[in-house]
């Protein structure tokens, strides 16, 4: 019986193939040990108070309680592409894993949620937040189809900022181009005599600076977060008269459903009211 010897080139290729398989297995093991990255996309910069004091600690708690099975990672300032009004749709369609956004940026998709922004409905942001969670299931839930609602809350009272003098009477508002964060608040501005301009908060600074808008309806926490004090000179604080915007952190439902049980439990522990 004769032994058939493989040519050197065949043996070399086989050895290289075995090395590649071994290298792949070696590389795959640390990646698994490092946990699955969950991409959280948002329009706010990393220094924004919500990114810094809410989202970042939340991500750390989820990673810790999942035993490292998932590692949420923040992608601020629209680093993953798109525009602020498109964020919720990105989460619902699985383009990104999670988002922080405002339902008001796409008001037609959230007509029921928008009702919570009506003026005089809630005394403050805490009361409005409680109302949102009370109504979420089943009344508001259809508006969030395709996602898991992780956090839903209301902002502080909205106020008015202007490039020039502060608004003191309704006459002062007439004819002014005022930025609005949502359809509900746009309607309020129109009733008061202003011309509402739909605009995400990221465009307010350049809008005021260039005179594209005369002012903005916005919570005053944005003065620091978006440096609006550099371009806004007049400030009007009306209290709860104007209502307030709602904020949302949502995760793609299919992505959540595919996670290991421990990772799901970690997210559930840090989600909800």
C-alpha positions in Angstrom: 0.0 0.0 0.0 1.3 3.4 -0.9 0.8 6.5 1.2 -0.2 9.5 -0.8 1.6 12.6 0.3 -0.2 16.0 0.0 1.7 18.7 -1.8 3.3 21.3 0.4 0.9 24.0 -0.8 -2.1 21.9 0.2 -0.7 21.3 3.7 0.2 25.0 4.0 -3.4 26.0 3.1 -4.8 23.5 5.6 -2.6 24.8 8.3 -3.5 28.4 7.6 -7.2 27.4 7.7 -6.8 25.8 11.1 -5.0 28.8 12.3 -7.8 31.1 11.1 -10.4 29.0 12.8 -8.4 29.0 16.0 -7.8 32.8 15.8 -11.5 33.4 15.2 -12.5 31.3 18.2 -9.9 33.0 20.4 -11.2 36.5 19.3 -14.8 35.6 19.7 -14.4 34.5 23.3 -13.2 37.9 24.7 -15.9 39.7 22.7 -18.6 37.5 24.3 -17.0 38.0 27.7 -17.0 41.8 27.1 -20.8 41.8 26.7 -23.1 43.0 24.0 -23.0 46.7 23.1 -26.3 48.5 23.1 -26.1 51.7 21.2 -28.1 54.6 22.6 -28.4 57.5 20.2 -29.5 61.0 21.1 -29.3 64.6 19.9 -27.9 66.1 23.2 -24.2 66.6 23.7 -22.3 64.4 26.3 -22.2 67.4 28.8 -26.0 67.8 28.8 -27.5 67.3 32.2 -29.7 64.4 31.1 -26.7 62.6 29.4 -24.4 63.3 32.3 -26.7 62.7 35.3 -29.4 60.4 34.0 -28.3 58.3 31.0 -24.7 57.7 32.0 -25.5 56.4 35.5 -28.4 54.4 34.1 -26.0 52.7 31.7 -23.6 51.8 34.4 -26.3 50.3 36.6 -27.6 48.2 33.8 -24.2 46.9 32.9 -23.4 46.1 36.5 -26.7 44.3 37.2 -26.4 42.3 33.9 -23.1 41.0 35.1 -21.5 42.6 32.0 -23.8 40.7 29.6 -24.8 44.1 28.0 -22.8 47.3 27.8 -25.0 50.3 26.9 -23.0 53.0 25.1 -24.0 56.6 24.6 -23.7 58.1 21.1 -24.4 61.8 21.7 -24.9 64.7 19.2 -26.5 62.4 16.5 -23.1 60.6 16.0 -25.0 57.6 14.5 -26.6 59.8 11.8 -30.1 61.1 11.1 -31.8 64.1 12.7 -33.5 64.6 16.1 -37.1 64.2 14.7 -36.1 60.8 13.3 -34.8 59.3 16.5 -37.9 57.4 17.7 -38.4 55.8 14.2 -34.7 54.7 14.3 -35.4 52.8 17.6 -38.7 51.3 16.4 -37.1 50.1 13.1 -33.9 48.8 14.8 -31.5 51.2 13.2 -30.2 51.8 16.7 -30.8 49.9 19.9 -32.0 52.8 22.1 -32.8 56.5 21.9 -33.3 59.5 24.1 -35.7 61.9 22.4 -38.9 64.0 22.7 -42.2 62.7 21.4 -43.0 66.3 20.6 -40.4 66.3 17.8 -42.7 64.1 15.8 -46.0 65.3 17.3 -48.3 63.7 14.6 -47.1 60.2 15.7 -48.0 61.0 19.4 -51.4 62.7 19.5 -52.3 61.1 22.8 -49.0 61.8 24.5 -49.3 65.4 23.3 -52.4 65.9 25.4 -50.2 65.7 28.5 -48.5 68.9 27.3 -51.7 71.0 27.4 -51.4 74.1 29.6 -52.8 73.9 33.1 -53.3 70.1 33.0 -50.6 69.4 35.7 -49.2 71.5 38.5 -45.6 70.6 37.8 -43.2 68.1 36.1 -43.6 65.4 38.7 -47.4 65.5 38.4 -47.2 65.4 34.6 -44.8 62.4 34.8 -47.2 60.5 37.1 -49.9 61.2 34.6 -47.9 59.9 31.7 -47.3 56.5 33.5 -50.9 56.3 34.6 -52.0 56.6 31.0 -49.2 54.7 29.3 -50.9 51.2 29.4 -53.2 50.9 27.6 -54.1 54.4 26.4 -50.7 55.7 25.2 -49.0 52.4 24.5 -50.1 52.1 20.8 -48.0 55.2 20.0 -44.9 53.4 21.1 -45.3 50.3 19.0 -42.1 48.5 18.2 -40.3 49.8 21.3 -39.9 49.1 25.0 -40.5 52.3 27.0 -37.7 52.5 29.5 -38.2 56.0 30.8 -40.9 58.6 30.2 -41.1 61.9 32.1 -42.1 65.5 31.9 -39.8 68.6 31.9 -40.1 71.6 34.2 -42.3 74.5 33.2 -41.7 76.0 29.8 -40.7 79.7 29.5 -40.0 82.2 26.8 -36.6 83.4 25.7 -36.1 86.2 23.1 -33.2 87.8 21.3 -34.4 91.2 22.5 -36.6 92.5 25.3 -38.5 90.1 27.5 -42.1 89.3 26.8 -44.4 91.1 29.3 -47.7 91.3 27.5 -49.5 89.4 24.7 -48.9 92.4 22.5 -45.2 91.8 22.8 -45.6 88.4 21.3 -47.6 89.5 18.2 -45.7 88.7 15.0 -42.7 87.2 16.6 -41.2 84.0 15.2 -41.1 81.7 18.2 -39.5 78.3 18.2 -41.9 75.5 19.4 -40.8 72.0 20.6 -44.2 70.4 19.7 -47.5 70.8 18.0 -49.3 71.4 21.3 -47.0 74.2 22.3 -47.1 75.6 18.8 -50.8 76.0 19.1 -50.4 77.9 22.3 -47.9 80.3 20.7 -50.3 80.8 17.7 -53.2 81.6 20.1 -51.1 84.2 21.8 -50.3 85.9 18.5 -46.8 84.6 17.7 -45.7 82.6 14.6 -44.6 79.2 15.8 -41.6 77.6 14.2 -41.0 73.9 14.7 -37.4 73.4 15.6 -35.3 70.9 17.7 -33.4 72.4 20.6 -30.1 71.8 18.8 -31.1 74.5 16.2 -32.2 77.2 18.7 -28.8 78.7 19.4 -27.9 79.3 15.7 -31.6 80.3 15.0 -31.4 83.0 17.7 -27.9 84.0 16.8 -28.7 84.6 13.1 -32.2 86.0 13.6 -34.0 83.1 12.0 -36.2 83.1 15.0 -37.0 85.9 17.5 -37.4 83.7 20.5 -38.2 80.2 21.8 -40.6 78.4 24.1 -38.3 76.2 26.1 -37.5 75.0 29.7 -34.8 77.2 31.2 -32.5 74.3 32.0 -31.4 74.7 28.4 -29.7 77.9 29.2 -26.7 76.0 30.5 -27.1 72.8 28.5 -27.1 74.6 25.1 -25.4 77.9 26.1 -28.6 79.8 25.2 -27.6 82.6 27.6 -25.1 83.7 25.0 -27.8 84.6 22.4 -31.0 85.1 24.4 -31.4 88.4 26.2 -35.0 88.4 27.4 -36.6 85.8 29.7 -40.2 85.3 30.7 -41.1 82.8 33.4 -44.9 82.2 33.4 -45.0 79.1 35.8 -47.1 76.2 34.7 -49.2 78.3 32.4 -47.6 76.8 29.2 -47.5 73.2 30.2 -44.3 71.2 29.5 -42.5 68.8 27.1 -42.2 65.1 27.7 -39.0 63.1 27.4 -38.5 59.5 26.3 -35.9 56.7 26.5 -37.1 53.8 24.3 -35.5 50.5 23.2 -36.2 48.4 20.1 -38.5 45.7 21.3 -37.1 42.9 19.2 -33.6 43.8 20.4 -34.8 43.6 24.0 -36.6 40.3 23.4 -33.4 38.7 22.0 -31.3 39.5 25.1 -30.4 36.9 27.7 -32.6 36.7 30.7 -30.2 38.3 33.1 -29.7 41.3 30.7 -33.5 41.7 30.4 -33.9 41.6 34.2 -31.2 44.3 34.6 -33.0 46.6 32.1 -36.4 46.0 33.7 -35.0 46.7 37.1 -34.0 50.2 35.9 -37.0 50.9 33.7 -40.6 52.2 34.3 -42.1 54.7 36.7 
